[in-house]
Amino acid sequence: MHDTGRTANLLGATALALTDLALGGATEAAKVSASAAAALVSLAAHPGVSVTELGRRVGLTQSAAARMVDSLVADGLVERRASPWHSRMTMVYPTRAGGRAARKVLAARASQLTDLVGVLDEDDQRTLDRLLTTLLTRLYEEVGNAQYLCRLCDRTCCTTDAACPVGQAERDRA
């Protein structure tokens, strides 16, 4: 009989090491915090959200998100603009420098992860893809927030030749 506890433990250790690798390279590339890196990537994909919504997408409270946006504005990476729909609301948009920083984050993250996946042969890569699709679908059921789950995803990479499993899970839920 298979030891599910061992497999779960191996997955946990792998997930933590992957997080350290991917976030370390991504935050170093853009010289920002992990939350700010996720915010830049999220805004590059979907610009023009409120500070509160941006915070929700990266896992921050409204007050923490406001402080992060203040810092990103001071660094010239994002800008606030008046909302066209609500006179008291401001929306956050990446600047050109913010867009470049988001691309640096994604490139650094991709480099680390591509190198790691590259140690697998093509059959193992296809198997891993299938398994990750299953796990991400289950994680969406647990978390219920596609923007949060995909806060550091290269959306183009994930949707070019296949449907994003998180996006599909979200559509299936609707």
N, C-alpha and C positions, 0 to 999 in steps of 0.2 A: 504494500500500500504506500502511496506517495505521501511524503511529509509536507503537508500544506503549510505548516508553521515555518519550516525552513525556507520554502519558496517565498512566503510573505516577508520573512526577515531579509532574504537576499534582495527582494524588490525594494524594501525600505532602504537598505544600504545603498543600492544603486540609485534610487530616486534622490537621496540626500547628496550623494557624490555628484550626480548630474546637475542638480540645482547649484551646488557650489561652483562647478565648472562653468556652467552656462551663465549664471549671474555674475561671477567674478569677471569673466571676459567682457560681458555686456556692460557692466557698470564702469569698468576701467576704460572701455572704448569711448564712452560718452562723458566720462568724468562726472557721473551723477549717481544718486542712490538707486537701489533696486526699484523702489516705488516710482521714482522719477523716470527711470528707464522704461518701465512698463507704461507710464503715462505717455511718454513720447511715442512709443510704438502704437499705443491705442489711438492717440490723436492723429498720427500719420494715417491710420486706417480709417478713422471716423472722426474728422475734425468738427469742432463746433459743438461741444457738449458743456453743460454746466459744471462748475467745480464739484458740486455734490455728486453728479453722475460720474465724473471722472474718478472721484474718490471711491465710489461704489465699484467701478471697473477695476481698480487696482488694490482694493481691500483697505481703504483708509476711511476714517471718520471724516465728516465734513470739515471740521476744524483742522485736522492734519492735512487734508487735501488742500485747503486754503493756504496753509503754510508752504506746502510743496509747490503750489502754483506760484505763490509770491517769489519763491526762490528761483523757479524756472523763468519767470518774467525778468527778474533781476539779472539772470544769466543770458537773457536774450533768446531763450529757446522757445518760449510760448508768449502769446499775447492775449489779453482779454479784449473782447468786443461786446458792445451792447447787443442784447438779444433782439432779433427782429420780431419776436412773438410776445415778449414780456418786458415791459419797460424797466422793471427793477432787477432783472436777471442779466448776468454777463455770461458769455460763452468763451470757451478757451480754444485757441487755435495754435498749431505749431507755426513758428516762423521758419524762414528758409534754413536758418542754423539748426532749429529744432528738427526739421525734416532730415537734415544731414546727420544729426546725432542719432535719430531713430534708425536710419540706415546703418550707421556704425554699430549700434546695439545689435541689430538683426544679423549683420555680417559676423560679428564676434561670436554671437550665440551659435550661428550656423556652423562656423568653423570648428568649434569645440564638439558639437554634436555629430557633424558629418565625419570628423576624424574617428570618433568612437564607433559609429555605426559601420564605418568602413572596415573594421576588423572582421565583420561578419561576411560570409559569402552571400551570393545573391539569393539563394533559397532561404537562408536564415533571415536575410533582410525582409523578404516577403512575409515570412512567418511572424517576425517581429511587428511588421506593419499591421498584420491581421490582429495580433494580440493587443497591440496598443489601441487599435480602433475599438475593440471590445471593451478595454479598460476605460478609455475616454468616454465612451457612451455611458458606461456605468457611473463614472465620476460626474457626468452631467446630471444624471438622475439624482445624485447625492447633493451636488452643489447648486444646480439649477440656474447657473448664471454663465452663459457662454462667453460674455465679454470678460469676466473674471478669469475663467479657465484659460482663455486664449490671450491673456494680456501681454504676453511676450511672443506670440506666434507670428511667424511670417505668413500672413494670410494668403498671399499669392502662391507661395510654395505649397501650401496645404490644399489648395483648391484647383490647381492647374490640371492635373490628370485624374482627379478623383474628388468625391464629395468630402468635405471636412466632417469627421465623425461627430464633433461637438455641434456644428451647425445642423447636421442631419438630426441629431438627437433633439435639438431645440425645435426644429420643424415638426418632428414626429410628436412632440409633446403638445404643440399648439392645436 
